[in-house]
Amino acid sequence: MGSSNPDYDVIIAGGGMAGLITAASIGHHSKGKARVLIVDRNRKDEPGRKTNNGWTCGDATSKRSLDYLADHIGIRYGSPELEHPVKGVYVYSPDRASKVLFEGEGYLFNRKLAPRRQVADARKFGTEFMFGATAERLTSDDGQITGVSGRKSDGSTFTYSAKVTIDATGSSSTLRRFMPIPSMIEKEIDPDDVVGTGRYILDFEPAADRKEFFDPDYCIIHLDQFLAPAGYCWVFPKGKKKVNIGLGVSHSGLARRNRRFGLNDNLQSLIDKYLADNPVIKSYSQPADDANSGNTKGNWQVPVRRHNDCMVANGFAVVGDSAWMPRPIDAGGISPAIYGGTILGKVVADALEAGDTSEVGLWKYNVEYMNTHGYPMASFEVLRRYLQTVTNDQINYGMKHFLSEEDVAAITERKHPEFNQARFMNPAMWLRILGQYSLARGLRYTVKKSASLVEINLSYPESPKGFSDWQKRLERELAETVEKFKPLDVVAA
Ligand SMILES: Cc1cc2nc3c(=O)[nH]c(=O)nc-3n(C[C@H](O)[C@H](O)[C@H](O)COP(=O)(O)OP(=O)(O)OC[C@H]3O[C@@H](n4cnc5c(N)ncnc54)[C@H](O)[C@@H]3O)c2cc1C
C-alpha cells in the first residue's frame, strides 16, 4: 500500500486548462482542506504553455461550458482571459455555396493570459505550485499509484507522494503511457486518432468585406478535404481586426491526399496556403505585446477519438487531452477540460473525505463525466470516421440537400444529427438519394450506429465490476465502422 503519510493529498502533473480547473474544483469542494501540488514544466511566468511554440489553440469555447464552471465551482471568467465574444459558428461547404449556422454564444480565450487567472484561482484554495519541473514517471506500491517522480530545470530530481495523482499533462502524456500498475486505462492511442493542427494569431487591416472569410461576430469553419484532409480550416475572430486562423489534418489523411495528387504538402504549408487564399486577411502582422508574444504561430497535436473508456486506477486519474477528451469531430478540448476537471475535482474531494482513493473510490468520475459530457463522444468518433470517407463534392451535395434545421440544432445541442432528409422513407428525396446513394446510406448508417453507441455509453457501469463486459459491447459496436468507412483515396471522387 502507499505511504500512510504522503507529502500531499493530491498531485496534479500538468498545469494547463484541465489541471488548473481540476485544482480549483478540488479546492472548492474540499473547502480548501485538501493539500494539492501542481507540477508543471513551464517557467512560473509562463503557466499553461503547451509547447515551445506557445499556448497553441483555436481559442474558441462555448458559453455553455463557462456557465457550467460558474454554476459548479463559482468561477466566472471575464476580461482579459476571455478576449472576444461570438454569436455562433458558420460552417461552409468546400464550394462555399452552402453555409450552416450553429447558433450558440461562445468566447475566444486568450490562452496565454487565462492560466495566470487560473493559477490565482487555484492558489486561493491553498494549491501549491512547483514550476520548472517535468513529471517523468508515476511511482507505485502494491498495485497503487503513490505519486510522481521527475526532473527540475536545474537538473535535480524529485519524488513526491500523494493519495491521488492526476495526469493532466496534455496530448503528449508519458505518465499514462508508462502506467506502472495493471489498470483498465488504455495506454496507447492509435496515430490515426490524432490530428495535427496549427494556427496563426494575427492583427490585420481588412482588405475586403467578405463575411465568408472573416466575420467579427461568428467563428467560421471551412470544410475542404483538399486543404484539410480529414479535418477542417478555421477563421475565428479575436476582435474586429484580430484573428486566429488555422487548420487541422489527420496525418494519414494528409499522406493519402499527397499520394493521390502527387503533392508534398505538410501541415505548415497547408496553413500558409489557407492564409494566402483569404481575401480579407491580407495586410497582417503577428502581435508582439505581452498578451500575445510567443504565441502567434504554432502547431500541436490533438486526440480525436472518444475519451479513454476508463479514466481512473488505484490512486490515479487522467483528465483533459491526456484522457483523449477533445470532441472527435472538431477537436474542441476546452469544454471537455472544463467539464472533466470540474467533475474530477468533486469526485477526488469526496474520495479524500471518504478515505477511499482506490479505483472504486474514484470510479464515479467515469460515470459522471460520461453522463454529463462524454456520452456522445463515441458516436462523434463514428461520424468523424464517416466524414473522412467523403469527397468535397459529396460534402457540397450533402450540406445542400441532406442537412436539415433539426440536424443543425442536434449538433448544437451536442446530440447526434438524425439526417432525416437522407431517408428513403421520404418520397420527395428518392430521386436525389438515388443520385447520391452511397452518401445517403453512409449518413443513415452513422445515425443508426450513433443511437446504439449513445445508448451503450449511457449504460456505463456504476462500478469497475461491469466494465469489461461493457467495454466489449462498445468495441463490438465500433469495430464494424472501422471496416466500413474506407479512407478517401479508395473512394471515387
Ligand atoms: C491548434 C489547436 C487548435 C485548437 N483549437 C481549439 C478550439 O478552438 N477550441 C477548443 O475547445 N479546443 C481547441 N484545441 C484543443 C485544446 O487546446 C486542448 O484540448 C486543451 O488545451 C487541453 O487542455 P489540457 O490541460 O488537457 O492540456 P494542455 O493545454 O496541453 O496543458 C498541459 C500542461 O501540462 C504541461 N506538461 C506537459 N507535460 C508535462 C510533464 N511531463 N510534466 C509537467 N508538466 C507537463 C504543459 O506544459 C501544459 O502546461 C486546439 C488544439 C490545438 C493544438
The ligand as an ORCA input file, in Angstrom:
! r2SCAN-3c Opt
* xyz 0 1
  C      -4.037     24.237    -32.990
  C      -5.055     23.814    -31.977
  C      -6.321     24.384    -32.030
  C      -7.273     24.053    -31.068
  N      -8.455     24.720    -31.088
  C      -9.347     24.520    -30.098
  C     -10.524     25.332    -30.008
  O     -10.729     26.291    -30.773
  N     -11.397     25.040    -29.022
  C     -11.196     24.046    -28.124
  O     -12.055     23.801    -27.283
  N     -10.065     23.284    -28.156
  C      -9.131     23.512    -29.101
  N      -7.966     22.789    -29.116
  C      -7.743     21.775    -28.063
  C      -7.386     22.427    -26.728
  O      -6.368     23.379    -26.923
  C      -6.925     21.341    -25.737
  O      -7.923     20.356    -25.716
  C      -6.715     21.860    -24.315
  O      -5.669     22.782    -24.227
  C      -6.402     20.672    -23.382
  O      -6.035     21.108    -22.108
  P      -5.074     20.193    -21.211
  O      -4.923     20.920    -19.918
  O      -5.546     18.807    -21.205
  O      -3.672     20.165    -21.952
  P      -2.659     21.354    -22.249
  O      -3.395     22.616    -22.505
  O      -1.752     20.844    -23.297
  O      -1.837     21.534    -20.876
  C      -0.886     20.599    -20.442
  C       0.035     21.272    -19.427
  O       0.920     20.279    -18.879
  C       2.274     20.689    -19.011
  N       3.070     19.468    -19.158
  C       3.111     18.628    -20.222
  N       3.902     17.570    -19.962
  C       4.362     17.739    -18.700
  C       5.194     16.960    -17.850
  N       5.692     15.798    -18.262
  N       5.460     17.427    -16.608
  C       4.951     18.612    -16.174
  N       4.158     19.389    -16.940
  C       3.845     18.955    -18.178
  C       2.270     21.588    -20.247
  O       3.393     22.412    -20.272
  C       0.943     22.347    -20.025
  O       1.126     23.395    -19.100
  C      -6.987     23.086    -30.060
  C      -5.728     22.492    -30.027
  C      -4.753     22.852    -30.964
  C      -3.405     22.243    -30.876
*
